[in-house]
Amino acid sequence: MRSAKKTYSDVQPYVRRAVSDEEVRDNLKDAFYAAKDIYDELFGGRSRIAVAQRVATDADIHDNLKKISDDLRKAVDRVQGKADHTARNFFMLLVGVVIGVLFNPFSGPATRKWVKDKVFGAEPEFSYQGNGPGGASTGSSSSSSSSSSSSS
């Protein structure tokens, strides 16, 4: 009796979803009608050999069998809560490629600079002059040090 209760509790969410989801019901209905069409075509007073030959050679029956399979697969995926992840997978692939391009050791720095220039605009080049004899910072540092010593 315990296994029947466990089975019931395991199946209950799927049954609820199948009953409440319009798309699942449509998929199951389509699969049922396709199967009914195949059954009517096959067993219209024919022998087993004739039925087997018809299944093996009739393209309409093959199409209906494929439709049944697709509809049932969609219904099962929907009931089990499997969503279509193609958009998410594409986005993750795109993010991976972008990260790979931006952070590879060969072209990464140049690519990052190009992207930064395109997004934020080109910055003027900065060159460091240093504290050498021709630098502007030499005069200002001596005047600031002399002004601080004279104020004490």
C-alpha positions in Angstrom: 0.0 0.0 0.0 2.9 2.3 0.7 4.2 2.1 -2.8 0.8 3.1 -4.2 0.7 6.2 -2.0 4.2 7.1 -3.0 3.4 6.6 -6.7 0.3 8.8 -6.3 2.3 11.5 -4.6 4.9 11.3 -7.3 2.4 11.5 -10.2 0.1 14.1 -8.6 2.0 17.3 -9.7 2.2 16.0 -13.3 -1.5 15.2 -13.4 -2.4 18.6 -12.0 -0.3 20.3 -14.6 -1.7 18.2 -17.4 -5.2 19.0 -16.4 -4.7 22.7 -15.9 -2.4 23.4 -18.9 -4.2 24.2 -22.1 -1.2 23.6 -24.3 -0.6 20.1 -22.9 -4.3 19.2 -23.5 -4.0 20.5 -27.1 -0.9 18.4 -27.7 -2.5 15.3 -26.2 -5.7 15.9 -28.3 -3.6 16.3 -31.5 -1.7 13.1 -30.8 -5.0 11.2 -30.1 -6.6 12.4 -33.3 -3.5 11.6 -35.3 -3.4 8.1 -33.8 -7.1 7.7 -34.5 -6.5 8.6 -38.2 -3.7 6.0 -38.4 -5.9 3.4 -36.8 -8.8 4.1 -39.2 -6.5 4.0 -42.2 -4.8 0.8 -41.2 -7.5 -1.4 -39.9 -10.2 -0.8 -42.4 -10.9 -4.5 -42.8 -7.4 -5.5 -43.8 -5.3 -8.4 -42.9 -2.1 -8.1 -40.8 0.1 -8.5 -43.8 -1.7 -5.7 -45.6 -1.5 -3.5 -42.5 2.3 -4.1 -42.2 2.9 -3.3 -45.9 0.9 -0.1 -45.6 2.8 1.0 -42.5 6.1 0.3 -44.2 5.3 2.1 -47.4 2.6 4.8 -46.8 4.1 8.3 -46.4 0.9 9.7 -44.8 1.2 7.1 -42.0 4.8 8.0 -41.5 3.9 11.7 -41.2 1.1 10.9 -38.8 3.4 8.7 -36.6 5.9 11.6 -36.6 3.2 14.0 -35.6 2.1 11.7 -32.8 5.7 11.4 -31.5 6.2 15.2 -31.6 2.9 16.0 -29.9 3.5 13.5 -27.2 7.1 14.7 -26.7 5.9 18.3 -26.3 3.2 17.2 -23.9 5.6 15.2 -21.8 8.2 18.1 -21.7 5.5 20.6 -20.8 4.1 18.3 -18.0 7.6 17.7 -16.6 8.4 21.4 -16.7 11.2 21.2 -19.2 11.4 24.7 -20.8 13.0 25.5 -24.1 16.4 26.8 -23.2 17.7 27.8 -26.6 17.7 31.5 -25.9 19.5 31.0 -22.6 22.0 28.7 -24.2 22.7 31.1 -27.0 23.1 34.0 -24.5 25.6 31.9 -22.4 27.5 31.0 -25.6 27.7 34.7 -26.6 28.9 35.7 -23.1 31.5 33.1 -23.2 32.8 34.2 -26.6 32.9 37.8 -25.5 34.8 37.0 -22.4 37.2 34.9 -24.4 37.8 37.7 -26.8 38.2 40.4 -24.2 40.5 38.5 -21.8 42.7 36.4 -24.1 46.4 37.3 -23.6 47.2 38.0 -27.3 44.5 40.5 -28.5 42.7 41.2 -25.2 44.3 44.6 -24.2 43.9 46.0 -27.7 40.3 44.7 -28.0 39.4 46.2 -24.6 40.9 49.6 -25.5 39.0 49.5 -28.8 35.7 48.7 -27.0 36.4 51.4 -24.4 37.1 54.0 -27.1 33.9 53.1 -28.9 31.7 53.1 -25.8 33.1 56.0 -23.8 34.8 57.9 -26.6 38.5 58.2 -27.2 40.6 59.7 -24.4 43.6 62.0 -25.1 46.9 60.2 -24.8 48.7 60.9 -21.5 52.4 60.9 -21.3 54.2 61.1 -18.0 56.8 63.9 -17.9 58.5 62.9 -14.6 60.3 65.1 -12.1 63.3 65.9 -14.3 64.9 69.3 -14.8 62.4 70.4 -17.6 59.3 69.2 -15.7 56.7 71.6 -14.5 56.3 69.9 -11.1 59.9 70.9 -10.0 59.1 74.5 -9.6 55.8 74.0 -7.9 57.2 71.5 -5.3 60.0 73.9 -4.3 57.6 76.8 -3.9 55.2 74.7 -1.9 57.9 73.4 0.4 59.3 76.9 0.9 55.9 78.3 1.7 55.3 75.6 4.2 58.6 76.2 5.9 58.1 79.9 6.1 54.7 79.6 7.6 56.1 77.5 10.5 
